[in-house]
Amino acid sequence: MPTGNSSLIENLEDLRKEVFSALQGAGDLRALEEVRVRYLGKKGAIKSLQKGLGSLTPEERPKVGAQVNQLHDEVESALESKRDALESSALEERLKKEQIDISLPGREDRPGTPHPVSILIDEISTIFARMGYDIYAHREIETDYYNFEALNFPADHPARDMQDTFFVGEGLLLRSHTSNAQIHYMEHQKPPFKMITPGRCYRCDTQDATHLPLFHQVEGLVVAKDISMAHLKWTLETFLRELFGPKTEIRMRPSFFPFTEPSAEVDVWFEGKDGEGKWLEMLGAGLVDPNVLLACQIDPEEWSGFAFGVGVERLAMVRYGIKDIRMFYENDVRVLRQFEGQRQSWRR
Ligand code: PHE
């Protein structure tokens, strides 16, 4: 049955109250959307009222229709402004939550510390620079000639076994010692001269507490008139006393290297904490073999020289009491940071 004009108008009033209280009660955007569907949706209450207009008399229809449409528009714009309000308060809420707490202490940005091997290379370079030595650097990828042949290791010489290295093709290898730099230097420098050359070396060794396939050496080379073992001994003693303290004692034992004659192994005396001391092998050294000078067009009748080579990791292990060489390259910052400010420790 068609609804009477007055009752429909009453219904409209009730509906208006209902819708506005529902709107007021919508606390968030989801609840608001539910209200919209409930009243303005396709099957919503206002939509069905509009559909119901057809059952009114032609006189009633325009009047009631206008009121229903007005309600529809009011609700629509109320919904709109409620949505705006909810959206901006939701944004405010989020901004509040995401606020950066500037009272939090910042992350520490610690600068790095020098690696113990670098500390020692620096220190050794400083000591020799003060004695008037050139500091020289040369290649790590090398030919057989510079790493072996010119240093008086013939192709089939058994001394090569001690320096097995990595062959990288086309007659190239990774240098097994810094002695290759002796040859490069002497090809361009006429004696007399003094130089040291620090750098990386490689050997085909299996890793253990005292061996790594990559390590560092500092090579020294002096060529002048009448150089003798006495000059070598004085130089090494001076160097090692600078490094380990003025009371440091050294000794030289006969040894063999193809590029020095005579050759020596140099030991340093270390006092243990328990009062027991021991000799620790530190360097290889000797007088430059005449064949090496000849390979560089230097006349061995006129000139003579000494050379030495020292393993930097070995020095660092003794200096810092490190038992395992691998610790230098595990990149554990807790280990590496300890050497900060450790230069010239015996002087403090
Ligand atoms: N090159 C030698 C080595 O690596 C060390 C050395 C250098 C010995 C200079 C004598 C002279 O074992």
Residues whose N, C-alpha, C, O or C-beta is under 5 A from the ligand:
A	BS01	LIG	S176 H177 S179 F257 T260 G284 A285 G286 A307 F308 G309
